[in-house]
Structure formats: C-alpha cells, structure tokens
Amino acid sequence: GKLDHEFITEYEFWLKSARNCSHNTTMKYLANFKKVVLICVKNGWLQRDPFFGYKMTKKPVIREFLSEPELKLMAEKQFGKRLQQVRDIFLFCCYSGLAYADVYKLKRSEIRIGIDGKKWIFTSRKKTETLSRIPLLPVSLAILEKYADHAECIITDRLLPVLTNQKMNSYLKEIADVCGITKELTFHIARHTFATTVTLNNGVPIETVSKMLGHTNLKTTQHYAKLLDTRVSEDMKCLSEKLDFKAGRQDLTSI
C-alpha cells in the first residue's frame, strides 16, 4: 500500500471510529507514527514525508479537581464501611498525588524514612517507570494508620485495600451524591486535586509538584495544574504590599 497523505487521513478516521479513540489520543498515536515515518525519510526508505502539511492539534482538556471545602466535606462525612474505604483511599491520593495504578500496587516496604527523618513514599510509577518520592502529609499518615491492621493488606503486603478502578469509580459516584458534589468524580481527579488544591494553591512551587507527581517534564505538570486565579491574586496582593512598603507610602498622586 501507499504511505501518503490519504493513508494518514484514513488512519486518523479508523482510530477515531473503529478504535473509539478520543481526538487527543488519536493525535498522540499519529505523532508517534510520524516519528517512525521521519526516520524512514531520513534513511531514504520513503521519498517524501506524507505528514507534510498535515495538521495535528490537540484540544485543551478541562480538568476537574475538588476544592478545599469539597475535600473537607468528603473527609468529615460518615459513610458505611464499603464507601468509607473508597473515600479513604481517594483522600490518600488527594494528599499524595498517586494515580490509581500506583496506589493499587503500593507495598508496605515502599514507605521509608526520608531525608528529614519522616515517612515518605518511595515508589516507581507504573505508567512511566520514573521514581516518585513523596513526603507523607498528616491526612495520608492517619489513613495508613487506620489500615495498618487490615487483614487483606497484611496478607497481600499492600498498604491499602484498593478495589478495581471500575468499582472505585462507581462507589465514588455514590460518595459524590451523598456529599452533594455535582462534579463527575473519577479516581484520577484525586491526582489533579493534589496538583492544584493541595499543593500549588498553597504555594508549593511547580517544580516540586512535578517531582512528586513523577513527571518527566514540567510541561506535563503545567498542563495539569493551571494556576488558580485565587493564587495569582494572592501572590499579586503580596507583591503590591511589598512595593507599597518599599515606596514608603510615597504620594502616588504625582504619577
């Protein structure tokens, strides 16, 4: 077959229809395919680049996350045992930034004493195999304490009794209902909540957040955590006060 512009157009259509890929996922597959094609062009196995003039743009994704009041509401609500367990694991991820696959495989041996003499998570991310080192916040420590004697965890050497992602997500919908949270809750929202509400919004620098999330580049983190306006406004307020103080409250009417 011919590897030309038309082939790529058809491949894009096939990914979106037959494979049911979203627009952005399709673009990712095409970008990877383009890398291979360019190697072929460089080596002279292909006469011309079939991607020439082919537009590949990603659509911005609106990422949901929980606000501080919503987190508080969820933490304080009383649930039955089953929902309580899911809520606890979800909160653990909101305060540690772990993705589902990583909290699922988290072993007891992966909690170690960090540089400051306190407990940290030392784990490798399933998705990228990069190392994540995360100091444990009080909420996370309290949750681990709660499940320290959990029979299932002891037998499997796991830190938390994590269910399948599908089950977790369906219970999360129940939890959202009980709490009156109208956002479409999925387990991955915990990671976004950590990136925005818990860390960036409380003044943790983006480089630090990126390292804890186990991202390989800062761009991924920026994409994740669009700085919240409240944070920008607070930072500028601080700056405004500093400048005001430095000017010694000079008369600004002359400007």
C-alpha positions as CSV (number, residue, x, y, z in Angstrom):
1,G,0.0,0.0,0.0
2,K,1.0,3.6,-0.5
3,L,2.0,5.6,2.6
4,D,0.6,9.0,1.6
5,H,-1.4,11.9,2.9
6,E,-4.7,10.0,2.2
7,F,-3.4,6.9,4.2
8,I,-2.9,9.1,7.2
9,T,-6.3,10.7,6.9
10,E,-7.9,7.2,6.8
11,Y,-5.7,6.1,9.7
12,E,-7.0,9.0,11.8
13,F,-10.6,8.2,10.9
14,W,-10.0,4.5,11.8
15,L,-8.5,5.4,15.2
16,K,-11.5,7.6,16.0
17,S,-14.2,5.3,14.7
18,A,-13.1,1.6,14.9
19,R,-10.8,2.1,17.9
20,N,-13.1,4.6,19.5
21,C,-10.1,6.9,20.5
22,S,-10.6,10.4,21.6
23,H,-9.2,13.3,19.5
24,N,-6.2,13.8,21.7
25,T,-5.4,10.1,21.9
26,T,-5.6,9.9,18.1
27,M,-3.2,12.8,17.8
28,K,-0.8,11.0,20.2
29,Y,-0.8,7.9,18.0
30,L,-0.3,9.9,14.9
31,A,2.6,11.8,16.5
32,N,4.3,8.5,17.4
33,F,3.7,7.2,13.9
34,K,5.2,10.4,12.4
35,K,8.4,9.8,14.4
36,V,8.8,6.4,12.6
37,V,8.0,7.9,9.3
38,L,10.6,10.7,9.7
39,I,13.3,8.0,10.4
40,C,12.3,6.3,7.1
41,V,12.5,9.6,5.2
42,K,16.0,10.3,6.8
43,N,17.2,6.9,5.7
44,G,15.8,7.3,2.2
45,W,13.3,4.4,2.5
46,L,10.5,6.9,1.8
47,Q,10.7,9.5,-0.9
48,R,8.7,12.2,0.9
49,D,7.2,12.9,4.2
50,P,3.4,12.0,4.0
51,F,2.8,14.2,7.1
52,F,3.9,17.3,5.2
53,G,1.1,19.9,5.7
54,Y,-0.9,17.5,7.9
55,K,-2.4,19.4,10.9
56,M,-2.1,17.7,14.2
57,T,-3.5,19.9,17.0
58,K,-4.7,18.8,20.5
59,K,-7.8,20.2,22.1
60,P,-7.3,21.6,25.5
61,V,-8.8,19.4,28.3
62,I,-10.8,20.9,31.1
63,R,-9.5,19.1,34.2
64,E,-11.8,18.7,37.2
65,F,-10.5,18.8,40.8
66,L,-12.0,19.2,44.2
67,S,-11.9,22.5,46.1
68,E,-10.8,22.7,49.7
69,P,-14.4,22.9,51.0
70,E,-15.3,19.8,49.0
71,L,-12.3,17.9,50.4
72,K,-13.3,18.9,53.9
73,L,-16.9,17.8,53.3
74,M,-15.8,14.4,52.0
75,A,-13.4,13.9,54.9
76,E,-16.0,14.7,57.6
77,K,-19.0,12.8,56.1
78,Q,-20.0,9.5,57.8
79,F,-20.2,6.5,55.4
80,G,-20.8,2.8,55.7
81,K,-17.7,0.6,55.7
82,R,-17.6,0.0,51.9
83,L,-17.9,3.6,50.9
84,Q,-15.6,4.7,53.8
85,Q,-12.8,2.6,52.4
86,V,-13.1,4.1,49.0
87,R,-13.3,7.6,50.4
88,D,-10.2,7.0,52.5
89,I,-8.2,5.7,49.5
90,F,-9.4,8.6,47.4
91,L,-8.4,11.1,50.0
92,F,-5.0,9.4,50.4
93,C,-4.4,10.1,46.7
94,C,-5.6,13.7,47.0
95,Y,-2.9,14.2,49.6
96,S,-0.1,12.2,47.9
97,G,-0.8,12.7,44.2
98,L,-0.7,9.0,43.4
99,A,-2.5,7.7,40.4
100,Y,-4.8,4.6,40.7
101,A,-2.3,2.1,39.3
102,D,0.3,3.4,41.8
103,V,-1.8,3.3,44.9
104,Y,-3.1,-0.1,43.8
105,K,0.4,-1.6,43.8
106,L,1.8,0.4,46.8
107,K,3.6,-2.0,49.1
108,R,4.3,-1.6,52.8
109,S,8.0,-1.7,52.0
110,E,7.6,1.5,49.9
111,I,7.1,3.6,52.9
112,R,10.6,4.6,54.1
113,I,12.2,7.3,56.2
114,G,13.2,10.2,54.0
115,I,15.9,12.9,54.2
116,D,14.1,14.6,57.1
117,G,13.6,11.6,59.3
118,K,9.9,11.4,58.5
119,K,7.9,8.9,56.4
120,W,8.0,9.2,52.7
121,I,6.6,7.1,49.8
122,F,9.3,5.8,47.5
123,T,7.7,4.2,44.5
124,S,8.2,3.9,40.8
125,R,5.3,5.0,38.6
126,K,3.6,2.2,36.6
127,K,3.0,4.5,33.6
128,T,6.5,6.0,33.1
129,E,8.7,4.0,35.5
130,T,10.0,7.2,36.9
131,L,10.6,7.4,40.7
132,S,8.2,9.3,42.8
133,R,9.4,10.4,46.3
134,I,6.6,11.9,48.3
135,P,6.7,13.1,51.9
136,L,3.5,11.9,53.6
137,L,1.1,14.6,54.8
138,P,-0.8,14.2,58.2
139,V,-4.0,13.1,56.4
140,S,-2.2,10.4,54.5
141,L,-0.4,9.2,57.6
142,A,-3.7,9.0,59.5
143,I,-5.3,6.9,56.7
144,L,-2.3,4.5,56.6
145,E,-2.6,4.1,60.4
146,K,-6.2,3.2,60.0
147,Y,-5.5,0.3,57.7
148,A,-2.3,-0.9,59.4
149,D,-4.1,-4.0,60.8
150,H,-6.4,-4.6,57.9
151,A,-6.3,-8.4,57.3
152,E,-6.3,-8.2,53.5
153,C,-3.5,-5.7,53.4
154,I,-1.3,-7.8,55.8
155,I,-1.8,-10.9,53.6
156,T,-1.0,-9.1,50.4
157,D,1.7,-6.8,51.8
158,R,-0.3,-3.9,50.4
159,L,-0.8,-0.5,52.1
160,L,-4.4,0.0,51.3
161,P,-7.3,-2.3,50.3
162,V,-7.7,-0.9,46.8
163,L,-10.6,-2.3,44.7
164,T,-10.7,-2.4,40.9
165,N,-10.7,1.0,39.2
166,Q,-14.2,0.4,37.9
167,K,-15.6,-0.4,41.3
168,M,-13.8,2.6,42.9
169,N,-15.3,4.9,40.3
170,S,-18.8,3.6,40.8
171,Y,-18.6,4.0,44.6
172,L,-17.1,7.5,44.1
173,K,-20.3,8.5,42.2
174,E,-22.3,7.4,45.3
175,I,-19.9,9.3,47.6
176,A,-20.4,12.4,45.4
177,D,-24.1,12.1,45.6
178,V,-24.1,11.7,49.4
179,C,-21.9,14.8,49.7
180,G,-23.9,16.8,47.2
181,I,-20.8,17.2,44.9
182,T,-22.0,17.7,41.4
183,K,-18.6,17.2,39.7
184,E,-18.2,14.0,37.7
185,L,-15.9,12.2,40.2
186,T,-13.4,9.7,38.9
187,F,-10.4,8.3,40.7
188,H,-8.0,10.3,38.6
189,I,-9.5,13.6,40.0
190,A,-7.5,12.9,43.2
191,R,-4.3,13.4,41.4
192,H,-5.5,16.7,39.9
193,T,-6.7,17.8,43.4
194,F,-3.2,17.1,44.8
195,A,-1.7,19.2,42.0
196,T,-4.0,22.2,42.3
197,T,-5.9,22.5,45.6
198,V,-3.4,20.8,47.9
199,T,0.0,21.9,46.6
200,L,0.1,24.7,44.0
201,N,-2.7,26.6,45.7
202,N,-0.8,26.5,49.0
203,G,2.3,27.9,47.4
204,V,4.3,24.8,46.7
205,P,6.5,25.6,43.6
206,I,5.5,23.8,40.4
207,E,9.0,22.2,40.1
208,T,8.4,20.4,43.5
209,V,4.9,19.3,42.5
210,S,6.3,18.0,39.2
211,K,8.9,15.9,41.0
212,M,6.3,14.4,43.4
213,L,4.0,13.6,40.6
214,G,6.8,11.7,38.9
215,H,6.5,13.8,35.7
216,T,9.4,13.6,33.3
217,N,8.9,17.2,32.2
218,L,7.5,20.4,33.5
219,K,5.1,20.8,30.6
220,T,3.0,17.9,31.8
221,T,2.6,19.5,35.2
222,Q,1.7,22.9,33.8
223,H,-0.9,21.2,31.7
224,Y,-2.2,19.5,34.8
225,A,-2.3,22.4,37.1
226,K,-3.5,25.6,35.5
227,L,-2.7,28.0,38.3
228,L,-5.8,29.0,40.0
229,D,-6.8,32.7,39.9
230,T,-7.0,32.9,43.7
231,R,-3.4,32.0,43.9
232,V,-2.4,34.6,41.3
233,S,-4.5,37.2,43.1
234,E,-2.9,36.4,46.5
235,D,0.6,36.5,45.0
236,M,0.0,39.9,43.4
237,K,-1.5,41.2,46.6
238,C,1.7,40.3,48.5
239,L,3.7,42.0,45.8
240,S,1.5,45.0,45.9
241,E,2.0,45.3,49.7
242,K,5.8,44.8,49.4
243,L,6.0,47.5,46.7
244,D,3.8,49.8,48.7
245,F,6.1,49.3,51.8
246,K,9.2,49.9,49.8
247,A,7.9,53.1,48.3
248,G,7.4,54.2,51.9
249,R,3.8,55.1,51.0
250,Q,5.1,57.8,48.7
251,D,2.5,60.1,47.3
252,L,1.3,58.4,44.1
253,T,-0.9,61.3,43.1
254,S,2.0,62.9,41.3
255,I,2.3,60.0,38.8
